[in-house]
Amino acid sequence: MNFAKILFFVVACFAAFSVTSASPKWKLFKKIEKVGRNIRNGIIKAGPAVQVVGQASQIYKQG
C-alpha cells in the first residue's frame, strides 16, 4: 500500500515537472542523442574499411 502511494507520488511529480515550462531544458538527452548519432555515423563510415581488412586477412591466410 505504501509502495503504491510512493509510486503514485513519484509519477505525479514527474508529470508535473515535465508539463511546466519553468523546468530546465533537457540538454543532457540531446547530448546523449548526439553521441549516439556520432557512434552510428562512425560505424557506417568504418564499414568499408572493416571489409577491406577482412578481405586482406583472408588473402594473407590463403597465400
All heavy atoms as a GROMACS GRO file, in nm:
protein
  487
    1MET      N    1   0.082  -0.119   0.000
    1MET     CA    2   0.000   0.000   0.000
    1MET      C    3   0.087   0.125   0.000
    1MET      O    4   0.062   0.216  -0.077
    1MET     CB    5  -0.092  -0.004   0.122
    1MET     CG    6  -0.180   0.114   0.135
    1MET     SD    7  -0.333   0.083   0.052
    1MET     CE    8  -0.421   0.229   0.096
    2ASN      N    9   0.189   0.125   0.086
    2ASN     CA   10   0.278   0.242   0.091
    2ASN      C   11   0.357   0.256  -0.039
    2ASN      O   12   0.382   0.367  -0.083
    2ASN     CB   13   0.373   0.232   0.210
    2ASN     CG   14   0.301   0.255   0.342
    2ASN    OD1   15   0.197   0.321   0.344
    2ASN    ND2   16   0.354   0.202   0.448
    3PHE      N   17   0.396   0.142  -0.095
    3PHE     CA   18   0.471   0.147  -0.221
    3PHE      C   19   0.386   0.210  -0.331
    3PHE      O   20   0.435   0.288  -0.412
    3PHE     CB   21   0.516   0.006  -0.261
    3PHE     CG   22   0.591   0.004  -0.390
    3PHE    CD1   23   0.721   0.051  -0.397
    3PHE    CD2   24   0.532  -0.044  -0.507
    3PHE    CE1   25   0.790   0.050  -0.517
    3PHE    CE2   26   0.600  -0.045  -0.626
    3PHE     CZ   27   0.730   0.002  -0.631
    4ALA      N   28   0.258   0.177  -0.334
    4ALA     CA   29   0.169   0.233  -0.436
    4ALA      C   30   0.157   0.385  -0.419
    4ALA      O   31   0.155   0.459  -0.517
    4ALA     CB   32   0.032   0.167  -0.427
    5LYS      N   33   0.150   0.431  -0.295
    5LYS     CA   34   0.142   0.575  -0.269
    5LYS      C   35   0.269   0.645  -0.313
    5LYS      O   36   0.265   0.753  -0.375
    5LYS     CB   37   0.116   0.602  -0.122
    5LYS     CG   38  -0.023   0.566  -0.076
    5LYS     CD   39  -0.041   0.598   0.071
    5LYS     CE   40  -0.179   0.559   0.119
    5LYS     NZ   41  -0.197   0.586   0.263
    6ILE      N   42   0.384   0.585  -0.282
    6ILE     CA   43   0.512   0.645  -0.320
    6ILE      C   44   0.526   0.646  -0.471
    6ILE      O   45   0.568   0.747  -0.530
    6ILE     CB   46   0.629   0.568  -0.254
    6ILE    CG1   47   0.626   0.588  -0.103
    6ILE    CG2   48   0.762   0.612  -0.311
    6ILE    CD1   49   0.722   0.501  -0.028
    7LEU      N   50   0.490   0.538  -0.537
    7LEU     CA   51   0.498   0.531  -0.682
    7LEU      C   52   0.407   0.634  -0.747
    7LEU      O   53   0.447   0.703  -0.841
    7LEU     CB   54   0.462   0.390  -0.731
    7LEU     CG   55   0.472   0.367  -0.880
    7LEU    CD1   56   0.617   0.384  -0.926
    7LEU    CD2   57   0.422   0.230  -0.916
    8PHE      N   58   0.286   0.648  -0.694
    8PHE     CA   59   0.194   0.749  -0.747
    8PHE      C   60   0.251   0.889  -0.729
    8PHE      O   61   0.244   0.972  -0.819
    8PHE     CB   62   0.058   0.737  -0.678
    8PHE     CG   63  -0.040   0.842  -0.723
    8PHE    CD1   64  -0.101   0.832  -0.847
    8PHE    CD2   65  -0.069   0.952  -0.643
    8PHE    CE1   66  -0.190   0.929  -0.890
    8PHE    CE2   67  -0.158   1.048  -0.686
    8PHE     CZ   68  -0.218   1.037  -0.809
    9PHE      N   69   0.311   0.915  -0.614
    9PHE     CA   70   0.370   1.046  -0.588
    9PHE      C   71   0.484   1.076  -0.684
    9PHE      O   72   0.495   1.186  -0.738
    9PHE     CB   73   0.420   1.053  -0.442
    9PHE     CG   74   0.485   1.183  -0.408
    9PHE    CD1   75   0.410   1.297  -0.388
    9PHE    CD2   76   0.623   1.191  -0.396
    9PHE    CE1   77   0.469   1.418  -0.357
    9PHE    CE2   78   0.684   1.311  -0.365
    9PHE     CZ   79   0.607   1.425  -0.346
   10VAL      N   80   0.568   0.978  -0.709
   10VAL     CA   81   0.682   0.996  -0.800
   10VAL      C   82   0.633   1.021  -0.942
   10VAL      O   83   0.682   1.111  -1.011
   10VAL     CB   84   0.776   0.873  -0.794
   10VAL    CG1   85   0.880   0.879  -0.905
   10VAL    CG2   86   0.844   0.865  -0.658
   11VAL      N   87   0.535   0.945  -0.985
   11VAL     CA   88   0.481   0.964  -1.120
   11VAL      C   89   0.413   1.100  -1.132
   11VAL      O   90   0.428   1.169  -1.233
   11VAL     CB   91   0.383   0.848  -1.156
   11VAL    CG1   92   0.307   0.879  -1.284
   11VAL    CG2   93   0.459   0.718  -1.168
   12ALA      N   94   0.341   1.140  -1.028
   12ALA     CA   95   0.274   1.271  -1.031
   12ALA      C   96   0.377   1.384  -1.036
   12ALA      O   97   0.360   1.481  -1.109
   12ALA     CB   98   0.184   1.285  -0.909
   13CYS      N   99   0.484   1.372  -0.959
   13CYS     CA  100   0.590   1.475  -0.962
   13CYS      C  101   0.656   1.481  -1.100
   13CYS      O  102   0.682   1.589  -1.153
   13CYS     CB  103   0.694   1.448  -0.855
   13CYS     SG  104   0.636   1.484  -0.689
   14PHE      N  105   0.684   1.366  -1.156
   14PHE     CA  106   0.745   1.363  -1.289
   14PHE      C  107   0.654   1.427  -1.392
   14PHE      O  108   0.699   1.504  -1.477
   14PHE     CB  109   0.778   1.219  -1.329
   14PHE     CG  110   0.844   1.208  -1.463
   14PHE    CD1  111   0.976   1.245  -1.480
   14PHE    CD2  112   0.774   1.163  -1.573
   14PHE    CE1  113   1.037   1.237  -1.604
   14PHE    CE2  114   0.832   1.155  -1.697
   14PHE     CZ  115   0.964   1.192  -1.713
   15ALA      N  116   0.526   1.396  -1.385
   15ALA     CA  117   0.430   1.456  -1.478
   15ALA      C  118   0.423   1.607  -1.460
   15ALA      O  119   0.417   1.682  -1.557
   15ALA     CB  120   0.293   1.392  -1.461
   16ALA      N  121   0.424   1.651  -1.335
   16ALA     CA  122   0.417   1.794  -1.309
   16ALA      C  123   0.541   1.866  -1.361
   16ALA      O  124   0.533   1.975  -1.418
   16ALA     CB  125   0.400   1.819  -1.159
   17PHE      N  126   0.657   1.807  -1.340
   17PHE     CA  127   0.781   1.870  -1.387
   17PHE      C  128   0.793   1.868  -1.539
   17PHE      O  129   0.850   1.959  -1.598
   17PHE     CB  130   0.904   1.803  -1.326
   17PHE     CG  131   0.925   1.839  -1.182
   17PHE    CD1  132   0.941   1.740  -1.086
   17PHE    CD2  133   0.929   1.971  -1.140
   17PHE    CE1  134   0.961   1.772  -0.954
   17PHE    CE2  135   0.949   2.004  -1.009
   17PHE     CZ  136   0.965   1.904  -0.914
   18SER      N  137   0.740   1.767  -1.602
   18SER     CA  138   0.751   1.759  -1.748
   18SER      C  139   0.653   1.854  -1.817
   18SER      O  140   0.676   1.894  -1.930
   18SER     CB  141   0.728   1.617  -1.796
   18SER     OG  142   0.595   1.577  -1.769
   19VAL      N  143   0.545   1.892  -1.750
   19VAL     CA  144   0.446   1.979  -1.810
   19VAL      C  145   0.482   2.126  -1.794
   19VAL      O  146   0.455   2.207  -1.881
   19VAL     CB  147   0.306   1.950  -1.750
   19VAL    CG1  148   0.205   2.052  -1.795
   19VAL    CG2  149   0.261   1.811  -1.788
   20THR      N  150   0.544   2.161  -1.682
   20THR     CA  151   0.572   2.302  -1.654
   20THR      C  152   0.675   2.357  -1.749
   20THR      O  153   0.768   2.289  -1.791
   20THR     CB  154   0.621   2.321  -1.510
   20THR    OG1  155   0.739   2.244  -1.492
   20THR    CG2  156   0.516   2.280  -1.410
   21SER      N  157   0.661   2.484  -1.784
   21SER     CA  158   0.755   2.548  -1.875
   21SER      C  159   0.875   2.606  -1.800
   21SER      O  160   0.972   2.647  -1.862
   21SER     CB  161   0.685   2.659  -1.954
   21SER     OG  162   0.638   2.758  -1.864
   22ALA      N  163   0.868   2.612  -1.668
   22ALA     CA  164   0.978   2.667  -1.590
   22ALA      C  165   1.089   2.565  -1.568
   22ALA      O  166   1.195   2.600  -1.518
   22ALA     CB  167   0.926   2.716  -1.455
   23SER      N  168   1.065   2.442  -1.605
   23SER     CA  169   1.168   2.340  -1.586
   23SER      C  170   1.283   2.364  -1.684
   23SER      O  171   1.263   2.416  -1.793
   23SER     CB  172   1.109   2.200  -1.606
   23SER     OG  173   1.067   2.184  -1.738
   24PRO      N  174   1.404   2.325  -1.647
   24PRO     CA  175   1.518   2.348  -1.735
   24PRO      C  176   1.510   2.261  -1.861
   24PRO      O  177   1.445   2.157  -1.862
   24PRO     CB  178   1.638   2.306  -1.649
   24PRO     CG  179   1.582   2.211  -1.550
   24PRO     CD  180   1.442   2.258  -1.523
   25LYS      N  181   1.575   2.307  -1.963
   25LYS     CA  182   1.579   2.230  -2.087
   25LYS      C  183   1.660   2.103  -2.064
   25LYS      O  184   1.758   2.101  -1.991
   25LYS     CB  185   1.643   2.311  -2.200
   25LYS     CG  186   1.569   2.438  -2.232
   25LYS     CD  187   1.436   2.408  -2.296
   25LYS     CE  188   1.365   2.536  -2.330
   25LYS     NZ  189   1.231   2.517  -2.374
   26TRP      N  190   1.620   1.996  -2.128
   26TRP     CA  191   1.686   1.867  -2.110
   26TRP      C  192   1.799   1.854  -2.211
   26TRP      O  193   1.790   1.778  -2.307
   26TRP     CB  194   1.585   1.755  -2.124
   26TRP     CG  195   1.488   1.754  -2.011
   26TRP    CD1  196   1.367   1.815  -2.006
   26TRP    CD2  197   1.504   1.689  -1.886
   26TRP    NE1  198   1.307   1.794  -1.887
   26TRP    CE2  199   1.389   1.718  -1.811
   26TRP    CE3  200   1.604   1.612  -1.829
   26TRP    CZ2  201   1.372   1.670  -1.681
   26TRP    CZ3  202   1.587   1.565  -1.701
   26TRP    CH2  203   1.474   1.594  -1.628
   27LYS      N  204   1.905   1.930  -2.189
   27LYS     CA  205   2.019   1.927  -2.280
   27LYS      C  206   2.095   1.796  -2.270
   27LYS      O  207   2.163   1.756  -2.364
   27LYS     CB  208   2.112   2.044  -2.253
   27LYS     CG  209   2.051   2.177  -2.288
   27LYS     CD  210   2.148   2.290  -2.267
   27LYS     CE  211   2.084   2.422  -2.304
   27LYS     NZ  212   2.174   2.534  -2.286
   28LEU      N  213   2.083   1.730  -2.156
   28LEU     CA  214   2.153   1.603  -2.137
   28LEU      C  215   2.106   1.501  -2.240
   28LEU      O  216   2.188   1.431  -2.300
   28LEU     CB  217   2.130   1.550  -1.996
   28LEU     CG  218   2.190   1.413  -1.965
   28LEU    CD1  219   2.343   1.422  -1.970
   28LEU    CD2  220   2.145   1.364  -1.829
   29PHE      N  221   1.976   1.494  -2.263
   29PHE     CA  222   1.924   1.398  -2.360
   29PHE      C  223   1.968   1.432  -2.502
   29PHE      O  224   1.995   1.343  -2.582
   29PHE     CB  225   1.772   1.391  -2.351
   29PHE     CG  226   1.723   1.334  -2.221
   29PHE    CD1  227   1.638   1.408  -2.141
   29PHE    CD2  228   1.762   1.210  -2.178
   29PHE    CE1  229   1.593   1.358  -2.021
   29PHE    CE2  230   1.718   1.158  -2.059
   29PHE     CZ  231   1.633   1.233  -1.979
   30LYS      N  232   1.979   1.560  -2.532
   30LYS     CA  233   2.027   1.600  -2.665
   30LYS      C  234   2.173   1.561  -2.683
   30LYS      O  235   2.214   1.519  -2.790
   30LYS     CB  236   2.008   1.750  -2.685
   30LYS     CG  237   1.865   1.789  -2.704
   30LYS     CD  238   1.851   1.934  -2.741
   30LYS     CE  239   1.705   1.967  -2.766
   30LYS     NZ  240   1.687   2.103  -2.813
   31LYS      N  241   2.252   1.575  -2.576
   31LYS     CA  242   2.393   1.535  -2.584
   31LYS      C  243   2.406   1.385  -2.602
   31LYS      O  244   2.489   1.338  -2.680
   31LYS     CB  245   2.468   1.581  -2.460
   31LYS     CG  246   2.488   1.730  -2.454
   31LYS     CD  247   2.566   1.772  -2.331
   31LYS     CE  248   2.583   1.922  -2.327
   31LYS     NZ  249   2.661   1.965  -2.210
   32ILE      N  250   2.324   1.309  -2.530
   32ILE     CA  251   2.327   1.163  -2.545
   32ILE      C  252   2.286   1.124  -2.687
   32ILE      O  253   2.347   1.035  -2.747
   32ILE     CB  254   2.235   1.097  -2.440
   32ILE    CG1  255   2.293   1.117  -2.300
   32ILE    CG2  256   2.216   0.949  -2.469
   32ILE    CD1  257   2.201   1.072  -2.189
   33GLU      N  258   2.184   1.192  -2.740
   33GLU     CA  259   2.142   1.164  -2.877
   33GLU      C  260   2.253   1.196  -2.977
   33GLU      O  261   2.276   1.121  -3.072
   33GLU     CB  262   2.018   1.246  -2.910
   33GLU     CG  263   1.962   1.220  -3.048
   33GLU     CD  264   1.842   1.308  -3.079
   33GLU    OE1  265   1.801   1.386  -2.993
   33GLU    OE2  266   1.791   1.297  -3.192
   34LYS      N  267   2.325   1.306  -2.954
   34LYS     CA  268   2.434   1.344  -3.043
   34LYS      C  269   2.547   1.242  -3.038
   34LYS      O  270   2.604   1.205  -3.142
   34LYS     CB  271   2.486   1.483  -3.005
   34LYS     CG  272   2.591   1.534  -3.099
   34LYS     CD  273   2.633   1.676  -3.061
   34LYS     CE  274   2.740   1.727  -3.157
   34LYS     NZ  275   2.786   1.861  -3.121
   35VAL      N  276   2.579   1.193  -2.918
   35VAL     CA  277   2.684   1.092  -2.906
   35VAL      C  278   2.643   0.965  -2.979
   35VAL      O  279   2.723   0.905  -3.052
   35VAL     CB  280   2.714   1.063  -2.757
   35VAL    CG1  281   2.800   0.940  -2.740
   35VAL    CG2  282   2.781   1.183  -2.693
   36GLY      N  283   2.518   0.924  -2.964
   36GLY     CA  284   2.469   0.805  -3.033
   36GLY      C  285   2.473   0.822  -3.184
   36GLY      O  286   2.507   0.730  -3.257
   37ARG      N  287   2.438   0.942  -3.231
   37ARG     CA  288   2.442   0.970  -3.375
   37ARG      C  289   2.585   0.964  -3.426
   37ARG      O  290   2.611   0.909  -3.534
   37ARG     CB  291   2.380   1.108  -3.401
   37ARG     CG  292   2.350   1.134  -3.545
   37ARG     CD  293   2.283   1.269  -3.569
   37ARG     NE  294   2.206   1.321  -3.458
   37ARG     CZ  295   2.228   1.440  -3.400
   37ARG    NH1  296   2.322   1.519  -3.445
   37ARG    NH2  297   2.154   1.480  -3.300
   38ASN      N  298   2.679   1.019  -3.349
   38ASN     CA  299   2.820   1.015  -3.391
   38ASN      C  300   2.873   0.872  -3.396
   38ASN      O  301   2.949   0.836  -3.487
   38ASN     CB  302   2.905   1.100  -3.297
   38ASN     CG  303   2.882   1.248  -3.318
   38ASN    OD1  304   2.832   1.289  -3.421
   38ASN    ND2  305   2.917   1.327  -3.218
   39ILE      N  306   2.834   0.790  -3.299
   39ILE     CA  307   2.877   0.650  -3.298
   39ILE      C  308   2.821   0.577  -3.420
   39ILE      O  309   2.891   0.503  -3.488
   39ILE     CB  310   2.836   0.581  -3.167
   39ILE    CG1  311   2.917   0.638  -3.051
   39ILE    CG2  312   2.854   0.430  -3.176
   39ILE    CD1  313   2.871   0.592  -2.916
   40ARG      N  314   2.690   0.600  -3.448
   40ARG     CA  315   2.628   0.536  -3.564
   40ARG      C  316   2.696   0.577  -3.693
   40ARG      O  317   2.727   0.493  -3.778
   40ARG     CB  318   2.480   0.573  -3.569
   40ARG     CG  319   2.406   0.503  -3.682
   40ARG     CD  320   2.278   0.572  -3.720
   40ARG     NE  321   2.311   0.704  -3.775
   40ARG     CZ  322   2.228   0.807  -3.773
   40ARG    NH1  323   2.111   0.796  -3.717
   40ARG    NH2  324   2.265   0.922  -3.826
   41ASN      N  325   2.724   0.707  -3.708
   41ASN     CA  326   2.789   0.755  -3.830
   41ASN      C  327   2.930   0.698  -3.842
   41ASN      O  328   2.976   0.667  -3.952
   41ASN     CB  329   2.792   0.907  -3.832
   41ASN     CG  330   2.655   0.968  -3.852
   41ASN    OD1  331   2.564   0.899  -3.897
   41ASN    ND2  332   2.640   1.094  -3.816
   42GLY      N  333   3.001   0.686  -3.730
   42GLY     CA  334   3.134   0.627  -3.734
   42GLY      C  335   3.133   0.482  -3.777
   42GLY      O  336   3.219   0.437  -3.854
   43ILE      N  337   3.034   0.407  -3.729
   43ILE     CA  338   3.023   0.266  -3.769
   43ILE      C  339   2.991   0.256  -3.917
   43ILE      O  340   3.047   0.171  -3.988
   43ILE     CB  341   2.915   0.196  -3.683
   43ILE    CG1  342   2.964   0.184  -3.539
   43ILE    CG2  343   2.881   0.059  -3.739
   43ILE    CD1  344   2.859   0.134  -3.443
   44ILE      N  345   2.902   0.343  -3.966
   44ILE     CA  346   2.867   0.340  -4.109
   44ILE      C  347   2.989   0.373  -4.194
   44ILE      O  348   3.014   0.308  -4.297
   44ILE     CB  349   2.752   0.438  -4.137
   44ILE    CG1  350   2.623   0.384  -4.074
   44ILE    CG2  351   2.733   0.460  -4.286
   44ILE    CD1  352   2.507   0.482  -4.078
   45LYS      N  353   3.068   0.471  -4.152
   45LYS     CA  354   3.186   0.510  -4.230
   45LYS      C  355   3.297   0.406  -4.221
   45LYS      O  356   3.376   0.391  -4.314
   45LYS     CB  357   3.239   0.645  -4.182
   45LYS     CG  358   3.149   0.761  -4.219
   45LYS     CD  359   3.204   0.892  -4.168
   45LYS     CE  360   3.111   1.006  -4.203
   45LYS     NZ  361   3.162   1.135  -4.152
   46ALA      N  362   3.304   0.333  -4.110
   46ALA     CA  363   3.411   0.233  -4.093
   46ALA      C  364   3.377   0.101  -4.159
   46ALA      O  365   3.464   0.015  -4.171
   46ALA     CB  366   3.437   0.210  -3.944
   47GLY      N  367   3.253   0.082  -4.204
   47GLY     CA  368   3.212  -0.044  -4.264
   47GLY      C  369   3.299  -0.088  -4.380
   47GLY      O  370   3.349  -0.201  -4.381
   48PRO      N  371   3.322  -0.005  -4.481
   48PRO     CA  372   3.407  -0.047  -4.592
   48PRO      C  373   3.551  -0.079  -4.550
   48PRO      O  374   3.612  -0.172  -4.603
   48PRO     CB  375   3.404   0.074  -4.687
   48PRO     CG  376   3.278   0.145  -4.653
   48PRO     CD  377   3.257   0.123  -4.506
   49ALA      N  378   3.603  -0.005  -4.455
   49ALA     CA  379   3.740  -0.032  -4.410
   49ALA      C  380   3.749  -0.167  -4.340
   49ALA      O  381   3.846  -0.242  -4.358
   49ALA     CB  382   3.786   0.079  -4.315
   50VAL      N  383   3.648  -0.201  -4.264
   50VAL     CA  384   3.646  -0.331  -4.197
   50VAL      C  385   3.638  -0.444  -4.299
   50VAL      O  386   3.703  -0.547  -4.285
   50VAL     CB  387   3.529  -0.338  -4.096
   50VAL    CG1  388   3.512  -0.478  -4.041
   50VAL    CG2  389   3.550  -0.238  -3.984
   51GLN      N  390   3.560  -0.424  -4.406
   51GLN     CA  391   3.550  -0.525  -4.510
   51GLN      C  392   3.685  -0.544  -4.580
   51GLN      O  393   3.725  -0.657  -4.610
   51GLN     CB  394   3.444  -0.486  -4.612
   51GLN     CG  395   3.303  -0.496  -4.560
   51GLN     CD  396   3.201  -0.447  -4.660
   51GLN    OE1  397   3.235  -0.392  -4.764
   51GLN    NE2  398   3.073  -0.466  -4.629
   52VAL      N  399   3.756  -0.436  -4.606
   52VAL     CA  400   3.887  -0.445  -4.671
   52VAL      C  401   3.985  -0.519  -4.583
   52VAL      O  402   4.061  -0.605  -4.630
   52VAL     CB  403   3.938  -0.303  -4.708
   52VAL    CG1  404   4.084  -0.308  -4.750
   52VAL    CG2  405   3.852  -0.242  -4.816
   53VAL      N  406   3.984  -0.490  -4.454
   53VAL     CA  407   4.074  -0.560  -4.361
   53VAL      C  408   4.040  -0.707  -4.356
   53VAL      O  409   4.129  -0.793  -4.354
   53VAL     CB  410   4.067  -0.495  -4.221
   53VAL    CG1  411   4.140  -0.579  -4.119
   53VAL    CG2  412   4.123  -0.354  -4.225
   54GLY      N  413   3.910  -0.740  -4.356
   54GLY     CA  414   3.869  -0.881  -4.356
   54GLY      C  415   3.914  -0.952  -4.482
   54GLY      O  416   3.962  -1.066  -4.476
   55GLN      N  417   3.900  -0.888  -4.596
   55GLN     CA  418   3.945  -0.950  -4.721
   55GLN      C  419   4.096  -0.966  -4.723
   55GLN      O  420   4.148  -1.068  -4.770
   55GLN     CB  421   3.900  -0.864  -4.839
   55GLN     CG  422   3.750  -0.868  -4.863
   55GLN     CD  423   3.708  -0.768  -4.970
   55GLN    OE1  424   3.789  -0.689  -5.019
   55GLN    NE2  425   3.580  -0.772  -5.007
   56ALA      N  426   4.169  -0.867  -4.672
   56ALA     CA  427   4.315  -0.876  -4.669
   56ALA      C  428   4.360  -0.990  -4.577
   56ALA      O  429   4.455  -1.062  -4.610
   56ALA     CB  430   4.374  -0.744  -4.622
   57SER      N  431   4.293  -1.007  -4.466
   57SER     CA  432   4.333  -1.117  -4.375
   57SER      C  433   4.304  -1.252  -4.438
   57SER      O  434   4.380  -1.348  -4.420
   57SER     CB  435   4.262  -1.103  -4.241
   57SER     OG  436   4.124  -1.122  -4.254
   58GLN      N  437   4.194  -1.263  -4.514
   58GLN     CA  438   4.165  -1.389  -4.583
   58GLN      C  439   4.269  -1.418  -4.690
   58GLN      O  440   4.314  -1.533  -4.706
   58GLN     CB  441   4.026  -1.385  -4.646
   58GLN     CG  442   3.913  -1.396  -4.546
   58GLN     CD  443   3.778  -1.387  -4.614
   58GLN    OE1  444   3.769  -1.361  -4.734
   58GLN    NE2  445   3.672  -1.408  -4.537
   59ILE      N  446   4.311  -1.316  -4.764
   59ILE     CA  447   4.413  -1.335  -4.867
   59ILE      C  448   4.545  -1.376  -4.802
   59ILE      O  449   4.617  -1.464  -4.851
   59ILE     CB  450   4.431  -1.205  -4.950
   59ILE    CG1  451   4.305  -1.182  -5.034
   59ILE    CG2  452   4.553  -1.212  -5.039
   59ILE    CD1  453   4.301  -1.047  -5.103
   60TYR      N  454   4.577  -1.316  -4.689
   60TYR     CA  455   4.703  -1.348  -4.619
   60TYR      C  456   4.700  -1.492  -4.568
   60TYR      O  457   4.801  -1.563  -4.577
   60TYR     CB  458   4.723  -1.251  -4.502
   60TYR     CG  459   4.848  -1.279  -4.423
   60TYR    CD1  460   4.974  -1.247  -4.474
   60TYR    CD2  461   4.840  -1.336  -4.297
   60TYR    CE1  462   5.087  -1.273  -4.402
   60TYR    CE2  463   4.955  -1.363  -4.224
   60TYR     CZ  464   5.080  -1.330  -4.279
   60TYR     OH  465   5.192  -1.356  -4.206
   61LYS      N  466   4.585  -1.537  -4.518
   61LYS     CA  467   4.574  -1.673  -4.467
   61LYS      C  468   4.583  -1.776  -4.581
   61LYS      O  469   4.638  -1.883  -4.565
   61LYS     CB  470   4.443  -1.693  -4.391
   61LYS     CG  471   4.442  -1.625  -4.256
   61LYS     CD  472   4.308  -1.646  -4.188
   61LYS     CE  473   4.304  -1.572  -4.054
   61LYS     NZ  474   4.173  -1.588  -3.988
   62GLN      N  475   4.530  -1.742  -4.698
   62GLN     CA  476   4.530  -1.835  -4.810
   62GLN      C  477   4.666  -1.845  -4.876
   62GLN      O  478   4.705  -1.950  -4.922
   62GLN     CB  479   4.427  -1.791  -4.916
   62GLN     CG  480   4.284  -1.808  -4.873
   62GLN     CD  481   4.187  -1.755  -4.976
   62GLN    OE1  482   4.229  -1.699  -5.077
   62GLN    NE2  483   4.058  -1.770  -4.951
   63GLY      N  484   4.736  -1.735  -4.882
   63GLY     CA  485   4.852  -1.736  -4.966
   63GLY      C  486   4.980  -1.720  -4.900
   63GLY      O  487   5.084  -1.749  -4.934
   0.00000   0.00000   0.00000
